[in-house]
Amino acid sequence: MTFRVGSGTAYRQVQIDVARAARSLAHVQRQLSTGRRVTRPADDPYATARLVGVRAALERLDAFAATGAELDARLGVSEDKLRYVSDRLIRARELAVAGANATYAPEDRIADAREVDGILEELVAAANAQLDGRYLFGGADDAAPPVEVERDAEGRIVAVRYVAEQPADRRQVGAQLTVAGGLLASEVFGQTERQLPVYTGNTGARPSFAASADTGVGRQTLVVAHTRTRVGDEAGPGGGDSVSGIAPGASAADDTILGPLGAHVLAVRDVSPLGDGSRVELALDGGEAVTVDTAGADDVVLEGPSGERVSLDVRHVTPGFSGTVALGGDGTLSLDGGASTVPIAFSESQTVEHSGDGSRLHVDTRAVRVAGSETVEHPGSLDVFGTLIELRDALEGRTSGEVSEQLEQIGARLGDLERVHAGVTAAVAELGVRRSAIASVGEQIAAERLRLETLRSESEDVDLVDTIAAFQQRQTALERALQVGARALRLSIMDFMR
């Protein structure tokens, strides 16, 4: 049985063949024009799925890189600012060294004080520096100035307060790395590690075992005052010693001896010819002996080897008495010039509080033996600004009367300058570490990005040589399909009637 193929069927087949060749050519042409092998999911479902993951990974890497670049720029500006702060602190130390020299002229110290005041203003400006409207050292709240200043009537800075309290937010710059966007002003310019206080004086007051809890800043003056002299058993006339007959003298209010009874010793020897006590030899704490006539001697002033002073009334000395009399003295402690006082307990630790600023000092008073004042330095308690304020005032002579005291105060600031400079240097190093971490992660991101781009290219991009060859093949196939179709379409009924 013979089957004939109708002309309609032939026409449709030609159309199908030509359309198929055209579609194949168009597909390859689209690949050439876009440079992509996969332009729609149907081109390669497996490659399309892989490309979705690769593109998402590339977007994450781009976000990490952008965050890292932003943070690096911010940290870089912060680092530059702190290097400038470091240089200015070095200059301040040079001025302190010069000012501590006894041969330095007073007018030169005044000039140096003005320069230090200028450095102080510059460093306050550095602490409030901004980048793109955001404060570099403001932490999480970088929209407000991190430090505020208090000025006196002359416009000079007398105090600097830290406003920013919350550390900067940590931001992700890598899959497993987050970096804080900056440092707080208080971390950079604030106190360094606090050390035990240093007492300068001869009262016998010393830091107690609780001194680590002291809250004083910079330099304080501890006033150790005498309030009462104690002589012997205090059962005799005038509150004196009933055995020797010696009592506190008329000017006992000016005495400086302190300590529990027996802390000081009075040596007494009757040197009267008749042994009737009309003349006695007295010595305080083994010091130089003084011979006095006892008649009317109600204010005999003695000094000990350490400068301690006591006034005694020897009018009623017991005839023939030779021996020792225990002495002591009560007193008070004050940090605010006597505005508030604490009785001396001669104990291992006493707390003295300043009524003005509320600062506390813990004092070991067991060895307190003489009234006077102690200059108490709190190493590590001053921040950058406080150190410069103290140095400026010391150079001007505002906080001292004697030149020797002024030089001592200027010299004390040298140690503070070294400490705060070390703190700034440590902050610079910390910023360097953070920038180094960002750079290291950036290199890893670049390497991973290259790998992902290679994978994306392999999955998506065309091989130009192969695609051009395929284009030529498909173009040839389309031309042949058209030629065949043209021949087929030229057939007519007359061809079948022959």
Summary of the structure (lengths in Angstrom):
residues: 498
radius of gyration: 46.5
end to end distance: 21.7
largest distance: 183.9
contacts: 1590
relative contact order: 0.16
helix: 45%
strand: 22%
